[in-house]
Amino acid sequence: MINDEQAKIHGLIRVIDESGEDYAFSANRFYLIELPQNVEETLLAAS
């Protein structure tokens, strides 16, 4: 997810796909989740 204040105002979030392209989606289509730190670090290192 990309922090985008303009999108947020309109109820949208920006998501980057596996090709590196970003798209705006309605925020109510997603759930934010908390990941254990080691899982988050592993996922960020893989991207």
C-alpha positions in Angstrom: 0.0 0.0 0.0 1.2 3.5 -0.8 0.4 6.4 1.5 -1.7 8.7 -0.6 -3.6 11.4 1.3 -5.7 12.5 -1.8 -6.8 8.9 -2.3 -7.6 8.6 1.4 -9.9 11.6 1.2 -11.9 9.8 -1.5 -12.0 6.5 0.4 -9.4 4.9 -1.8 -6.1 3.2 -1.1 -3.2 2.6 -3.6 -1.9 -0.9 -4.0 1.3 -1.9 -5.9 1.0 -5.1 -7.9 3.7 -7.6 -8.6 4.7 -5.8 -11.8 5.3 -2.6 -9.8 2.3 -0.7 -11.1 0.0 1.0 -8.6 -3.8 1.2 -8.7 -6.4 2.9 -6.6 -9.1 0.7 -5.0 -12.0 1.3 -2.7 -10.6 1.0 0.8 -13.6 -1.1 2.0 -12.4 -3.9 -0.3 -9.4 -4.6 2.0 -8.7 -5.3 5.7 -5.6 -4.0 7.3 -3.9 -6.7 9.4 -1.0 -6.7 11.9 1.7 -9.2 11.1 4.3 -10.6 13.5 7.5 -8.6 13.0 9.5 -11.5 11.6 6.8 -12.1 9.0 6.6 -8.5 8.0 10.4 -8.2 7.7 10.6 -11.4 5.6 7.9 -10.1 3.2 9.5 -6.6 2.9 12.9 -8.2 2.2 11.4 -10.3 -0.6 9.9 -7.2 -2.4 
